Amino acid sequence: MYEWVLAGDSPAPFTGALHEELHDLELAVEERTALRAAHEPGRAADERDFARGAAGALAWLLGFTPLSS
């Protein structure tokens, strides 16, 4: 997750998007997608945990108020 944010040369972990330069919009889309994945009952528990952590990290980077899950 952090490698994608810092390096920007690998696909986004949830949307798979490639960006040379990350902007708040791309980070916000990835955060929302991760949050949605964290609440998908069909995903394995470890995948949901990863998605929850990724959403939290991206929300922190964006300065979003923490959401209770």
N, C-alpha and C positions, 0 to 999 in steps of 0.2 A: 504494500500500500504506500508506504512512505517513499519507496524508490520511484514509484510512478509520479508522485507529487514533486519530488526533488529533481529527478532526471528528465521526466517527460518523454523519454524515447521508447517506452513500452506501452502496450495497450492498457487502458483503464481497467481495473479489476472487475467491474460489474457491467459497464456499458460496452467495453471493448474498444472505445473510441481512441484514436491516435491524435495527439495535439503536439505541435512543436512548442507552443507557449501556452501555459494554462492560465485561464482567466477565472474570475469568480463564477461565471455562468457554468463553465465546464465542471468546476468543483461542486457546485450546487446540484447539477444534474446527477453527478456521480453519488453525492450524499443521499439524494432522494431515492435513487435506484438501490443503493445499499440498504437504506431504511426499509424499502419495500421488500427486499430479499430477506431481511432479518425477520419479517413477519409472515413469510410464506410457510405454511405448515408442511408443504411437500418437500422442503429442503431438509437435509440432515442437520442435526443439532449443532455440529461443529461448523457447518457452513453458515448457519444463522448467527452463531456467536461471532464468527469472523466478520460477517456483514454488520452486525451491531457495533462491533469495535471500529470498523472502517467508517461507518456513519458518524459515530461519535468523534473520531479524529478529524474527519472532514468538517463536521459542524464546528469543532473548536477552531480549525483553521479559518473558517469563514466568519467566526464571531457570533454564531447562532446561539441562542439560549438553549441550554440542555433540555431535552424532552424526556419525560419519564416513559419507560417502555413496559 
